[in-house]
């Protein structure tokens, strides 16, 4: 009688142990992947908010400078120098280079999408409103915020960013 000692392959127990260990590793990796994906979207949200706020400030300071220089600006520009809506940042302001020029000064190429909602819609506040006010009074745009529900990884609501 000869026994086959050099049998090749894995036993059923070895396969079960391997599957068990892979399941545990996958269970640990899934939450980490979720957190990494959420962190990436939050970083993108912060970047988009920063871009729009810089465009709002650029618009404001440009209008104030041209008012000080006596340049006649188009009708509809808010007396405080803030845009009446976000689309003005994309459309631009006409006749700002000099009184006899046709140039249009634009501040954004497009209204960015909110990475949390996937839409190009943002909450807006005017300078007359409280920083926590979530209903726009419709006068002019002083600040923008995300309309996304939920909290960030730091525990703050997206609408307060």
C-alpha positions as CSV (number, residue, x, y, z in Angstrom):
1,X,0.0,0.0,0.0
2,X,1.3,3.4,-1.0
3,X,0.0,6.6,0.3
4,X,0.0,9.7,-1.8
5,X,1.9,12.1,0.3
6,X,2.6,14.6,-2.4
7,X,-1.1,15.5,-3.2
8,X,-1.4,18.9,-4.6
9,X,-4.1,21.6,-3.9
10,X,-5.8,23.0,-0.9
11,X,-8.0,21.4,1.6
12,X,-11.5,22.6,2.2
13,X,-10.5,24.0,5.6
14,X,-7.7,26.1,4.1
15,X,-10.1,27.5,1.5
16,X,-12.7,28.4,4.2
17,X,-10.0,30.2,6.3
18,X,-8.8,32.1,3.2
19,X,-12.4,33.2,2.4
20,X,-13.0,34.2,6.0
21,X,-9.9,36.4,6.1
22,X,-10.7,38.1,2.8
23,X,-14.2,38.8,4.1
24,X,-12.8,40.5,7.2
25,X,-10.4,42.6,5.1
26,X,-13.2,43.7,2.7
27,X,-15.3,44.6,5.7
28,X,-12.5,46.9,7.0
29,X,-11.8,48.4,3.6
30,X,-15.3,49.4,2.7
31,X,-15.8,52.0,5.4
32,X,-12.3,53.4,4.7
33,X,-13.2,53.8,1.0
34,X,-16.5,55.5,1.9
35,X,-14.7,58.0,4.2
36,X,-12.0,58.7,1.5
37,X,-14.7,59.4,-1.1
38,X,-16.7,61.7,1.2
39,X,-13.5,63.5,2.1
40,X,-12.7,64.1,-1.6
41,X,-16.2,65.5,-2.2
42,X,-15.9,67.8,0.8
43,X,-12.6,69.1,-0.4
44,X,-14.1,69.8,-3.8
45,X,-17.1,71.6,-2.1
46,X,-14.7,73.8,-0.1
47,X,-12.8,74.6,-3.3
48,X,-16.0,75.5,-5.2
49,X,-17.2,77.7,-2.4
50,X,-13.8,79.5,-2.2
51,X,-13.9,80.1,-6.0
52,X,-17.4,81.6,-5.9
53,X,-16.6,83.8,-2.9
54,X,-13.5,85.1,-4.6
55,X,-15.5,85.9,-7.7
56,X,-18.1,87.7,-5.6
57,X,-15.3,89.7,-3.9
58,X,-13.7,90.5,-7.2
59,X,-17.0,91.7,-8.6
60,X,-17.6,93.8,-5.6
61,X,-14.2,95.5,-5.5
62,X,-14.2,96.0,-9.3
63,X,-17.6,97.8,-9.2
64,X,-16.5,99.9,-6.3
65,X,-13.2,100.9,-8.0
66,X,-15.0,101.9,-11.2
67,X,-17.6,103.9,-9.2
68,X,-14.8,105.8,-7.6
69,X,-13.2,106.5,-11.0
70,X,-16.5,107.7,-12.3
71,X,-17.0,105.1,-14.9
72,X,-20.6,104.8,-16.0
73,X,-21.7,101.2,-15.3
74,X,-24.7,99.4,-16.8
75,X,-28.1,99.6,-15.3
76,X,-29.0,97.1,-12.6
77,X,-25.8,97.0,-10.7
78,X,-26.6,97.0,-7.0
79,X,-25.7,100.3,-5.1
80,X,-23.6,98.3,-2.6
81,X,-21.6,96.7,-5.5
82,X,-22.8,93.1,-5.1
83,X,-24.3,91.1,-8.0
84,X,-28.1,90.7,-8.0
85,X,-27.7,87.0,-8.9
86,X,-24.9,84.5,-9.5
87,X,-25.4,84.5,-13.2
88,X,-24.0,88.0,-13.4
89,X,-20.6,86.6,-12.5
90,X,-20.7,84.4,-15.6
91,X,-22.4,87.0,-18.0
92,X,-20.1,89.7,-16.9
93,X,-20.4,93.5,-16.6
94,X,-20.4,95.6,-19.8
95,X,-18.5,98.8,-20.4
96,X,-16.1,98.6,-17.5
97,X,-12.7,99.2,-19.0
98,X,-13.5,102.8,-19.9
99,X,-16.5,104.9,-20.7
100,X,-16.1,104.4,-24.5
101,X,-15.3,100.7,-24.5
102,X,-17.5,97.6,-25.3
103,X,-15.5,95.2,-23.1
104,X,-17.2,92.8,-20.8
105,X,-15.5,91.8,-17.6
106,X,-16.4,88.2,-16.5
107,X,-15.7,86.7,-13.1
108,X,-16.6,83.0,-13.5
109,X,-16.6,80.7,-16.6
110,X,-19.6,78.9,-15.3
111,X,-21.6,78.4,-12.0
112,X,-19.9,75.3,-10.5
113,X,-21.8,72.2,-9.4
114,X,-22.2,71.5,-5.8
115,X,-20.4,68.2,-5.4
116,X,-22.7,67.1,-2.6
117,X,-25.9,67.6,-4.6
118,X,-24.6,67.3,-8.1
119,X,-26.6,70.4,-9.1
120,X,-25.4,74.0,-10.0
121,X,-27.7,75.4,-7.4
122,X,-26.5,77.2,-4.3
123,X,-28.0,78.9,-1.3
124,X,-27.4,82.7,-1.2
125,X,-27.3,85.4,1.4
126,X,-27.3,89.2,1.1
127,X,-25.1,91.5,3.2
128,X,-28.2,92.5,5.2
129,X,-28.9,88.9,6.4
130,X,-27.6,87.0,9.4
131,X,-24.8,84.5,8.6
132,X,-27.1,81.7,9.7
133,X,-30.1,82.8,7.6
134,X,-31.0,80.2,5.0
135,X,-33.7,82.2,3.1
136,X,-32.3,84.7,0.6
137,X,-34.0,88.1,0.7
138,X,-33.5,88.6,-3.1
139,X,-31.7,91.9,-2.9
140,X,-28.1,90.9,-3.9
141,X,-25.6,88.0,-3.4
142,X,-23.1,88.6,-0.7
143,X,-22.4,84.9,0.2
144,X,-23.1,81.4,-1.0
145,X,-23.5,78.1,0.8
146,X,-24.3,74.5,-0.1
147,X,-27.9,73.3,-0.2
148,X,-26.8,69.7,0.7
149,X,-28.3,68.0,3.7
150,X,-26.1,66.3,6.2
151,X,-22.9,66.9,8.1
152,X,-19.3,66.9,7.1
153,X,-16.6,64.6,8.6
154,X,-15.9,67.4,11.0
155,X,-19.4,67.3,12.4
156,X,-20.6,70.7,10.9
157,X,-23.5,71.0,8.5
158,X,-22.7,71.7,4.9
159,X,-24.9,74.8,4.9
160,X,-22.6,76.5,7.4
161,X,-19.5,76.1,5.3
